[in-house]
Amino acid sequence: MSSEQKVFEYIDQIAAKLGVAAEHAYPLLIKQQRINGVMDLLFGIAAIILIPYCIRWTVKLSKHYDYDIYAIVPIIVGIIAAIFGPMALYYGVGELLNPEYYAIKDILSILD
């Protein structure tokens, strides 16, 4: 069975579980990818906005306290934001511009 047949079979199974026709299930998957794209963009933007605040928070804490241990939390939050923010933006833009690709990619990942 080819991967294309597996995709259509999976879409039919999703449609049967949802109680809709298969031609309605695929647009739902596409719509969900767009929603995921918007959520990823919002998360990415929020993470990137958070980075300067983490830097200011780190500087303020390291000046205020004798121990730099208190500055570890904003440093860790800033590093996580710097890593995952751009990644979320990348995937968010991709899911918004080409939701069909990501819908099929999700279906294939479940089948593998």
Backbone bond lengths (Angstrom), bond angles and torsions (degrees), N, CA, C in turn:
res aa  C-N    CA-C-N  psi(-1)  N-CA   C-N-CA  omega(-1)  CA-C   N-CA-C  phi
1 M - - - 1.449 - - 1.532 108.63 -
2 S 1.308 115.95 128.60 1.459 119.70 -179.26 1.521 110.17 -74.75
3 S 1.324 114.68 162.29 1.466 119.29 -179.29 1.528 110.89 -65.23
4 E 1.337 117.17 -31.26 1.459 120.31 178.45 1.528 110.58 -65.00
5 Q 1.325 116.99 -41.00 1.462 120.54 177.75 1.530 110.35 -65.92
6 K 1.337 116.71 -37.02 1.462 120.55 177.74 1.524 110.65 -63.10
7 V 1.335 116.00 -40.25 1.465 120.33 179.35 1.521 110.31 -61.79
8 F 1.330 116.74 -47.98 1.457 119.85 -179.04 1.532 111.35 -65.76
9 E 1.312 116.41 -36.12 1.461 120.26 177.28 1.528 110.39 -64.70
10 Y 1.321 115.80 -41.32 1.458 119.97 179.26 1.526 111.14 -65.93
11 I 1.321 116.57 -41.18 1.467 120.56 177.26 1.526 109.92 -61.34
12 D 1.329 117.37 -41.41 1.463 120.74 177.02 1.532 111.29 -61.77
13 Q 1.336 117.34 -39.42 1.460 121.01 178.76 1.533 111.12 -66.07
14 I 1.328 115.73 -42.32 1.474 119.60 177.31 1.520 109.80 -61.99
15 A 1.325 116.22 -44.34 1.457 120.07 -179.37 1.528 111.05 -62.34
16 A 1.329 117.46 -40.45 1.464 120.40 178.99 1.525 110.93 -63.45
17 K 1.337 117.19 -40.58 1.467 120.28 179.35 1.522 111.98 -68.24
18 L 1.317 116.26 -34.20 1.461 119.80 179.67 1.526 112.02 -81.58
19 G 1.324 116.43 -14.35 1.457 120.14 -179.00 1.511 112.88 77.22
20 V 1.327 116.78 27.11 1.458 120.86 178.42 1.526 108.53 -125.73
21 A 1.298 115.63 167.38 1.460 119.92 177.06 1.519 109.74 -73.46
22 A 1.325 116.27 154.20 1.470 121.04 -176.67 1.526 111.98 -59.19
23 E 1.319 116.56 -32.68 1.469 118.19 -179.52 1.521 111.94 -69.07
24 H 1.335 117.30 -14.34 1.462 120.95 175.71 1.526 112.13 -93.64
25 A 1.330 116.92 -22.60 1.465 120.21 -178.05 1.521 111.49 -71.23
26 Y 1.328 117.53 -41.88 1.458 120.26 -177.74 1.530 111.85 -63.36
27 P 1.342 119.33 -44.79 1.476 117.97 175.20 1.529 113.07 -59.84
28 L 1.336 117.23 -32.22 1.457 119.43 176.14 1.529 110.68 -64.49
29 L 1.329 116.56 -40.64 1.463 120.20 177.82 1.529 111.04 -64.24
30 I 1.317 116.34 -39.03 1.471 121.13 178.11 1.528 109.82 -64.76
31 K 1.336 116.25 -44.62 1.460 120.49 179.60 1.525 110.68 -61.45
32 Q 1.327 117.04 -40.13 1.457 120.71 179.41 1.530 110.88 -64.29
33 Q 1.320 118.15 -35.48 1.462 120.46 177.46 1.518 110.81 -65.65
34 R 1.314 116.72 -37.28 1.469 119.27 176.88 1.521 110.65 -65.66
35 I 1.323 116.29 -40.44 1.474 120.17 177.56 1.529 109.41 -63.33
36 N 1.332 116.67 -43.46 1.471 120.19 176.96 1.525 111.03 -60.18
37 G 1.337 116.61 -38.63 1.460 120.79 178.85 1.519 112.22 -63.04
38 V 1.320 116.79 -43.42 1.468 120.65 178.52 1.526 110.33 -64.33
39 M 1.326 116.46 -43.98 1.469 120.36 179.48 1.533 110.70 -62.94
40 D 1.334 117.10 -42.27 1.463 119.82 178.03 1.524 111.56 -63.90
41 L 1.329 116.94 -40.56 1.470 119.78 178.03 1.528 110.99 -63.19
42 L 1.316 116.88 -43.88 1.467 119.86 179.17 1.524 111.23 -63.18
43 F 1.322 117.07 -42.80 1.457 120.37 177.78 1.529 110.79 -63.46
44 G 1.328 116.98 -44.33 1.459 120.78 -179.61 1.517 112.70 -62.65
45 I 1.324 116.55 -42.54 1.461 120.47 178.72 1.529 110.28 -65.44
46 A 1.329 116.65 -43.81 1.466 120.18 179.37 1.526 110.86 -62.81
47 A 1.331 117.12 -40.32 1.467 120.45 -179.96 1.523 110.99 -65.27
48 I 1.322 117.15 -41.07 1.465 120.09 -179.01 1.532 110.63 -70.20
49 I 1.339 116.96 -36.17 1.466 120.07 175.93 1.524 110.42 -65.74
50 L 1.316 117.29 -31.32 1.464 122.47 -177.72 1.540 113.15 -70.03
51 I 1.314 117.56 -26.47 1.474 121.44 -174.31 1.535 112.63 -58.57
52 P 1.330 120.29 -50.92 1.476 118.22 179.17 1.525 113.42 -62.09
53 Y 1.337 116.44 -33.66 1.463 119.26 177.24 1.527 110.91 -65.72
54 C 1.317 116.74 -37.37 1.468 119.93 177.09 1.526 111.02 -65.11
55 I 1.320 116.14 -38.11 1.470 119.83 178.54 1.534 109.63 -65.04
56 R 1.346 116.88 -46.57 1.466 120.01 179.06 1.525 111.42 -62.62
57 W 1.320 116.30 -40.43 1.460 121.76 179.81 1.521 110.77 -64.27
58 T 1.332 116.37 -40.58 1.470 120.96 177.97 1.525 110.98 -63.43
59 V 1.332 117.32 -46.28 1.458 121.25 -179.90 1.523 110.33 -63.45
60 K 1.316 116.80 -43.55 1.471 120.80 -179.53 1.526 111.12 -63.11
61 L 1.341 116.48 -44.30 1.461 119.60 -179.20 1.526 112.16 -68.29
62 S 1.326 116.75 -38.60 1.465 118.56 -178.70 1.533 111.87 -70.93
63 K 1.344 117.82 -26.27 1.468 120.21 176.01 1.527 111.42 -80.61
64 H 1.311 115.67 -32.63 1.465 120.84 -174.31 1.534 112.52 -78.82
65 Y 1.322 116.08 -35.83 1.465 119.71 -177.07 1.524 110.58 -109.75
66 D 1.317 115.96 151.35 1.461 120.13 177.99 1.527 111.68 -72.53
67 Y 1.308 116.34 -26.93 1.459 120.35 -177.45 1.524 109.72 -101.30
68 D 1.315 115.64 134.27 1.462 119.85 179.32 1.519 112.64 -80.31
69 I 1.328 116.95 -1.18 1.456 120.60 179.98 1.528 111.52 -60.85
70 Y 1.328 117.88 -30.22 1.458 121.49 -179.63 1.528 111.96 -70.74
71 A 1.306 116.39 -20.50 1.462 120.41 -179.15 1.519 112.57 -84.70
72 I 1.326 117.42 -2.45 1.465 119.84 -177.02 1.524 111.81 -69.14
73 V 1.315 117.68 -38.84 1.465 120.62 -178.00 1.531 111.59 -59.55
74 P 1.336 119.97 -53.03 1.470 117.47 179.21 1.528 112.71 -65.66
75 I 1.324 117.25 -29.00 1.467 119.04 177.05 1.528 109.88 -65.10
76 I 1.326 116.52 -45.72 1.467 120.39 179.78 1.529 111.04 -64.51
77 V 1.323 116.76 -44.02 1.467 120.49 178.46 1.528 110.13 -61.81
78 G 1.330 117.25 -41.72 1.470 121.08 178.75 1.518 112.57 -64.53
79 I 1.323 117.27 -40.04 1.472 120.56 178.61 1.522 110.23 -65.85
80 I 1.323 116.66 -44.52 1.468 119.93 178.54 1.527 110.55 -61.87
81 A 1.334 116.90 -42.31 1.468 120.62 178.43 1.520 111.38 -64.80
82 A 1.334 116.59 -38.26 1.469 120.28 -179.46 1.526 111.66 -69.29
83 I 1.322 117.43 -27.23 1.470 120.39 179.61 1.523 110.74 -85.00
84 F 1.337 116.41 -51.22 1.456 119.84 -171.96 1.528 114.00 -84.71
85 G 1.327 118.63 -22.05 1.460 120.84 178.29 1.522 113.02 -61.45
86 P 1.333 118.64 -55.66 1.465 119.24 177.95 1.531 113.43 -62.67
87 M 1.337 116.41 -34.59 1.469 118.95 177.72 1.527 110.62 -63.90
88 A 1.318 116.69 -42.69 1.464 120.77 179.29 1.528 110.64 -64.68
89 L 1.328 117.02 -39.92 1.466 119.86 176.73 1.523 111.25 -62.35
90 Y 1.325 116.38 -42.93 1.468 121.13 179.80 1.532 110.83 -59.26
91 Y 1.324 116.60 -50.75 1.460 119.88 -178.81 1.525 111.61 -70.01
92 G 1.316 117.37 -34.46 1.456 120.15 178.71 1.514 112.37 -63.35
93 V 1.325 116.44 -44.09 1.464 120.15 178.26 1.524 109.82 -64.60
94 G 1.330 116.75 -42.72 1.463 120.72 178.89 1.517 112.20 -61.34
95 E 1.328 116.84 -43.62 1.464 120.22 -179.53 1.524 111.75 -68.18
96 L 1.314 117.92 -30.31 1.460 120.17 177.76 1.525 112.28 -78.12
97 L 1.316 117.05 -38.59 1.464 120.02 -177.17 1.523 113.18 -81.33
98 N 1.329 117.65 -29.82 1.458 120.55 -178.03 1.531 110.19 -140.35
99 P 1.329 117.86 68.00 1.467 120.02 -176.16 1.529 113.20 -66.84
100 E 1.340 117.62 -27.49 1.460 120.25 179.50 1.525 111.02 -62.54
101 Y 1.305 116.63 -42.24 1.471 120.98 179.82 1.524 110.63 -60.49
102 Y 1.322 117.08 -46.47 1.456 120.47 -177.55 1.530 111.78 -70.62
103 A 1.346 117.59 -31.15 1.465 120.15 175.88 1.527 109.96 -65.54
104 I 1.310 116.71 -46.98 1.471 120.42 179.21 1.523 110.11 -66.69
105 K 1.317 117.26 -38.72 1.462 120.86 177.77 1.520 111.10 -60.74
106 D 1.339 117.21 -41.73 1.467 120.62 177.58 1.521 111.23 -64.84
107 I 1.309 116.64 -41.22 1.470 120.21 179.31 1.519 110.12 -63.72
108 L 1.322 116.99 -44.92 1.472 120.40 179.81 1.515 112.21 -65.61
109 S 1.336 117.06 -34.64 1.468 119.04 179.36 1.527 111.42 -66.97
110 I 1.316 116.65 -31.59 1.463 120.78 177.55 1.531 109.83 -72.40
111 L 1.327 116.50 -35.52 1.463 120.10 -177.07 1.518 113.17 -75.65
112 D 1.312 117.08 -24.10 1.480 119.30 -177.86 1.488 113.39 -77.50
